[in-house]
Amino acid sequence: MLKRLKINNYALIDSIEISFDKGMTSITGETGAGKSIILGGLSMVLGSRIDNSKIINKDKKCFVEAVFDLKDQNSNEFFLNNDLDYDDITIIRREVNQSGKSRAFINDTPVKLDLLSSLTNKLIDVHSQFNNLSILNSNFIFLILDSLSDNLDDFKVYSNEFRSLKVIEKLIEDKKITREKLNSDLDYNKFLLSEFEDLNLDDINLSDLQNKVKEADNVDQIKEILSKINLEFNTDDIGISDKLSHIIKSLGKVSSSSERLNELTQSLNLVNENLNQLVNDSESILTDISNSEANIDNLRDTLDKIFSLQNKHRLESIEDLLNLRHDLTLKISTHDNIDFEIEKLDKEMKTLTSNLLIKANKIHDKRRSVIHEFQILMNKNLSELAMEKSDIKIDLSKSETIQKNGISEGRFLFKSNNESIYSELKDIASGGEISRVMLSIKSILSKFTKLSSIIFDEIDTGISGSVSSKVAELMKYMSHKMQVIVITHTPQVASKGDFHYKVFKREENNKIITDVKLLSDKERVNEIAEMLSGDKSNKSANELANELLN
C-alpha cells in the first residue's frame, strides 16, 4: 500500500507531500491544475523514463520519494534474492541531479531501473484512459485468463523457455549462413594455408635469418677477413697472442715493485682474455658461415617466401603471419565441424519445441477453464454499469504453431444489445463502453491478484449521469479489498472517496506553482458542488453535493 508520496522540483511542483491510507482516495482539480504532473512524478519513482524538460529549475536536484507498507505483500523473497534490506515500511526514491543524471534507490540502496520497476509493478497499478486501448490487444486477454487461472508462474517458465528457443533458432540460422560462406571460401582458404606448409614460422627468427642472408652476399670477403684474424693471432711463428702473453709474463716479474705496474699487468691480462675470446668468436663465425654456405639457397628461399606472404596479405611481422595461419586453420576446422554443430542444435531445438508444446497446451487448457466464470463476472459488472443489454465473451482457439503467448489465439467479442451479433470489441465499442469494460476487468483482477494499490487516472472520461454513480460504486467496492486512488473530473466518483485531495495552482514569489490540499468535510461539499455546477455557492448544487457525500 502506498503510504506517502513526496515530489520536489518537478515541472510546476516546488515541493509537495501527500499521505495515503487504506480505502479510496479522490484527487480532483481544474483542468491544467497539475493532476497529471503528480501522476508523472509518481510514474518517475515507479521506473518510467524521465523527461528532463519537466525539470524546470536546473539549479537544484529533482527527486520523488514513495513510501510503501509491505506488511501484507510477501515481498521478503524479492529483497533476499536481490540482496536488498527488507523493511515493512519501504522507501523508494528516484532523483535527477543538476547534470541530468538519474539514480534510483530502494531503502537507500542504489539499484538499476529494471530492478526498481520489477518491484513497483508488484505494488501498484497505474491505469489511465490511454491504457483502455490495451484491451484491444489480444495479449491482454492472456494476462486476464492467466491471472484468473493461477497460470502466471507456468507462463513465466514457458516464456523463459520460448526465449531460449528463439536464441537457438537464431544460432542455427547464423550457423547456416556461416556454412554457406565457408563453403564458398573453403578451397581458397585451403590454398592460402598451403602456402604456409614449407615454412616453419614457429622457429624462425626473422632478424637472424636476414643477417645470415646478408652475410652470404659477402661470404668470400668475410671468410678472408676472419681467416686473416685467426692467422695474425694464432700463427705458427710468434703471433699477436703469443707476443702479448710474453709481455705480460715479463711485466709480471716487476709488477710487485709498484701499484701502477701491478694495475698495468692486470689490465693487459684482461685485454689478452678479451682478445682470445674475440679470436674464438671469429673462428666460430667462420665455421658457421662455412657450414651455412651449402644451405644459403634455402635460407634465401625461406626469406623470399616470408616477404612474399607479408606483401600479399599486407602484414608486417612473423606474429601477424602466425595469426593469419591460425585463422585459416580455424576456418577450415570450423567448416569441418559446423554440420555437426547445426545437427546438435537442431536436436536441441526439436526437444525444446516438444516440451514447449506440452506446456503451451496445458496453459491453453487452464485459460479455457476460467473463461465461463470470467464471462459471468464481466457481464454481471457490465449490467451494474448500465450496460445490461451488452454481452462480452472471449473467443479462444489454438494456433497451428507455438507462439510467444503459447498456442492460444484470443479475441474479445462484444455485442451492445440483444439483437446485435457478436463482433470484435475494438470494432464496435465506444470510448465510454471500453472504459467500463476495462474498469470491470480491473475489478475482477483485483480479486485474483495480490496487488495492493491501483490508481485510476480519469478512467471515467466519457461517462456521465447515472453511469458515473455506478462506476463510482464499483470503484468503492474495489477499495474494500485494495487501496484505490482516483484522479477524476466526475463528482459522483469523487464523492465516494474516503479521503479527498484538491490539486490547484497558486502564485509564490512571482511564480505559478502546483500545490495540493487535503479537504475537510465542508471543503469537500464546496468542491463537489463546484464540480456539479461550476459554482460552489449554488444552493441546489450544495444540497446535491451533501447528498452524494452522505
PyMOL commands that set and color helices and strands:
alter all, ss='L'
color gray80, all
select helices_A, chain A and resi 35-45+52-54+76-81+113-123+129-136+138-148+152-194+201-203+206-217+219-233+240-257+259-313+318-369+371-384+425-428+431-448+465-478+491-494+521-533+539-549
alter helices_A, ss='H'
color red, helices_A
select strands_A, chain A and resi 2-10+13-19+24-28+62-69+89-96+102-106+109-111+124-128+391-403+406-415+423-424+453-457+483-487+499-508+511-518
alter strands_A, ss='S'
color yellow, strands_A
deselect
rebuild
show_as cartoon
